[in-house]
C-alpha cells in the first residue's frame, strides 16, 4: 500500500525580511527554506498577515514561493506573515515570517522649480522579453533616461497604453527599475508607457513593448512527478521500469541550470597580488560559517565547497553565511581580493567587506567586481539592519 503524501517541512527558519517604503524588495525565495517529498514545482504558496489580512499594500507572494514587491507609503511597521505551503498532502505547512518595513526617507533639499529642466530620453528602450513565472529584470531605466543636475529627484511611474496597470507580477519602482515575476495568464505583447517626473512641470513619456511568453513546457508528456512515482513503484515491486525517454530527452531549462549552481554553490576569494599558485589545502574553522561547508586555505586563496554534495539539509543561507565568514577572514588578513564562484555568494562576501570597511573605517579593495544596483540595495538594507541590531535579510 502506497504511503500517503507527506507535507513539506521547514528546514531552516526564514530570516527577518527587511523592506522599505517605495523601494523594491529583492525576491525572497521561500523554497530555500523548505523540503518536500514531492516535486517542489507542485507546491502552492499563499500568504496573509497573522490577522488574516492581505500583505501590506504593494507586497505580494507568488504561487511558486517568492515574496517581493514594493511597499507603498504608509505601510511602515512590523508584521508577522503567515505563509501557507500546500503540496499533495492533506495538511499544509504553515510558516511564520517576520517582516519590518522602514518608512520612506524624507527629502532634505529644495530646488527652485522655475530653474528645473525636465528629464530627457538618451536612448530608446529596446523591446523587453520574459516568461510567465520567470524572474524579470531588474531593468535599469536610468540607462535610457537622463536628467540635468537641477532637475531634482526623478520619479518613475509605468502602466499600459490602454490605461491599465502593468501585467500582474510586474512592477516599476519609483527609483527607476522594471522588475517582478509575471503571473499566470499575462502572456502577450504589452505596450508600456513610462512617465518620468521631476521638479520641472513637464513630464517625460516613453513607450516600449514588453512581451511575456508562456512558460516553457516540456511537451505533451507525462508530468515529471508522475514519472518519478512510476519509477519508484516499479523498483519497489520489482517490475519493469517505465519508458525513461521522457526524462532522458527532457530539455534542461535555464532555471534548472541556475538551481544546480545554487544547490552546489562554491566560492573562491583570491589574494590578487599573491602570484603564487594555489597550494595545499588547510581546513579552516571560521566563526559564522555553515557546518554544511568546508573552507580551505590554499595560500593565495580561500575556497568554500559543500561538505556533502547531495545533502538535503544544505540551503542557500548556508552558502551565504559561509561567504560572509570568508569575507571576515580575508578582511582580517588585509588582502586585495577578487571573487570567483556563485554570484549570490560573491554578493554576500562583497556586502560583508563593505560593512566591515564602514565599521573599522578601512575599506578593503575589491578588484574586478562591478557592484550592481541590487548589490547596493542589499548592502544598504543589511547595514541598516545591523545598525538596529536586527537579523540581516538573506
C-alpha positions, -999 to 999 in steps of 0.1 A, spaced: 0 0 0 14 33 -11 23 58 17 2 89 20 20 121 7 38 139 35 35 177 39 66 198 32 88 206 62 107 237 73 144 230 73 157 265 83 138 294 98 131 322 73 152 352 84 136 386 91 125 403 59 136 440 59 118 462 34 114 499 29 86 520 15 89 528 -22 120 506 -26 118 472 -43 121 442 -20 145 418 -36 126 385 -41 128 362 -11 128 325 -24 109 305 2 118 273 -15 153 277 0 139 271 35 117 240 30 120 204 19 92 185 2 87 148 -5 70 156 -38 84 178 -66 87 214 -54 70 225 -86 38 210 -72 38 233 -42 14 263 -40 23 292 -17 -2 318 -3 5 344 24 -15 367 47 -8 387 78 -13 370 112 -47 388 114 -58 372 82 -54 404 60 -36 406 27 1 415 28 10 452 32 0 471 1 25 467 -27 40 434 -14 28 400 -27 36 363 -25 37 344 -58 22 309 -61 57 295 -67 71 308 -35 86 343 -39 78 373 -16 86 406 -34 71 439 -44 74 475 -34 58 486 -1 36 517 -6 38 548 16 20 543 49 29 506 53 59 512 76 58 489 107 64 454 119 43 424 107 40 387 111 34 370 78 17 336 77 28 315 47 7 285 37 26 259 16 2 233 1 15 202 -16 -1 168 -24 -5 160 13 -38 169 30 -21 191 56 -3 222 45 29 236 60 24 269 79 54 292 82 55 324 103 78 351 89 87 384 105 86 415 82 97 450 90 90 479 67 110 511 72 94 545 64 103 563 32 132 588 38 120 624 36 135 648 11 161 672 26 168 696 -2 148 722 -20 154 732 -57 140 762 -74 112 747 -96 114 776 -121 150 766 -129 144 729 -132 148 712 -165 127 681 -174 144 647 -179 150 635 -214 154 602 -233 191 595 -240 184 562 -258 153 543 -269 142 514 -246 146 482 -266 118 456 -267 117 437 -234 111 399 -232 104 374 -204 83 344 -195 54 337 -171 68 327 -137 103 338 -145 122 365 -127 122 396 -148 148 423 -147 156 444 -129 157 467 -160 176 499 -150 157 527 -167 185 551 -158 204 536 -188 179 553 -211 166 583 -192 189 612 -182 184 645 -163 203 677 -155 216 683 -120 189 709 -114 160 685 -123 158 673 -87 149 637 -79 132 617 -106 101 596 -100 92 568 -124 57 555 -130 46 529 -156 14 515 -169 -1 502 -201 -11 523 -230 -48 512 -226 -49 528 -192 -45 496 -172 -16 489 -147 13 467 -156 7 430 -160 2 413 -127 35 405 -110 55 432 -129 62 465 -111 80 498 -118 98 512 -88 98 549 -81 135 550 -84 136 536 -119 136 498 -122 112 474 -141 112 440 -124 90 413 -110 77 378 -118 49 378 -144 18 360 -131 -2 333 -148 -23 345 -178 -2 376 -185 11 362 -218 12 386 -248 29 417 -260 21 447 -239 25 484 -248 41 501 -218 40 538 -211 67 551 -188 62 586 -171 92 603 -156 85 632 -133 109 658 -119 107 692 -103 100 706 -138 64 709 -148 69 688 -180 66 651 -177 87 628 -199 66 600 -215 84 570 -231 68 540 -248 82 505 -251 70 469 -255 71 441 -230 65 406 -244 56 379 -219 59 344 -233 41 313 -220 61 293 -195 83 268 -215 67 234 -214 84 200 -216 59 189 -242 29 167 -242 44 141 -219 36 126 -185 43 151 -157 77 146 -142 63 139 -107 41 111 -121 70 96 -140 91 96 -108 63 79 -89 60 52 -116 98 45 -113 97 42 -75 67 19 -78 84 -3 -103 116 -5 -82 96 -13 -51 76 -41 -67 104 -55 -89 86 -46 -121 100 -34 -154 109 2 -154 87 26 -174 100 43 -206 126 68 -194 127 87 -227 105 115 -213 131 121 -187 163 115 -207 151 137 -236 136 164 -214 152 198 -223 171 214 -195 159 249 -187 179 279 -176 161 279 -143 172 243 -137 208 252 -145 207 281 -121 191 258 -94 220 234 -98 245 263 -95 228 274 -63 224 239 -50 261 231 -53 274 267 -48 311 273 -44 332 304 -39 369 313 -42 383 345 -28 418 353 -42 446 374 -27 451 390 -61 486 403 -55 499 369 -43 512 355 -75 519 320 -61 497 292 -74 471 278 -50 489 255 -26 480 226 -4 446 227 13 444 236 50 409 232 65 398 264 84 373 268 112 357 302 106 332 318 130 298 321 114 305 296 86 279 269 80 285 234 92 275 222 58 305 238 41 343 233 42 365 263 39 401 257 28 431 280 30 453 274 -1 478 302 5 468 326 -23 431 320 -19 403 307 3 379 281 -12 345 271 1 327 240 -11 298 219 2 308 190 25 281 166 11 270 175 -24 238 155 -21 228 167 14 191 178 16 198 199 47 220 224 30 202 256 19 212 288 2 216 305 36 244 281 44 262 293 13 257 329 22 267 325 59 299 308 47 307 336 22 303 362 49 326 343 72 352 341 44 349 378 38 356 384 75 387 363 74 402 380 43 394 414 58 415 405 88 443 395 65 441 428 46 441 412 12 433 429 -21 407 405 -33 389 391 -63 359 367 -63 351 337 -85 322 314 -80 284 315 -74 271 351 -79 250 352 -47 279 340 -26 301 367 -42 274 393 -34 272 382 2 310 384 5 311 418 -12 284 432 11 302 419 42 335 435 31 317 469 27 301 467 61 334 457 78 351 486 60 324 510 73 327 496 108 365 499 110 370 529 88 393 510 65 378 498 32 392 467 16 400 469 -21 379 445 -43 390 442 -79 370 432 -110 337 434 -92 312 459 -106 285 463 -79 250 464 -94 221 485 -80 208 452 -65 241 447 -46 240 483 -33 204 479 -21 212 447 -3 242 464 13 221 493 24 194 470 39 219 449 58 239 479 70 206 494 83 195 461 99 228 456 117 228 492 129 194 484 146 207 451 159 182 432 137 189 400 119 202 406 83 180 396 54 193 368 31 
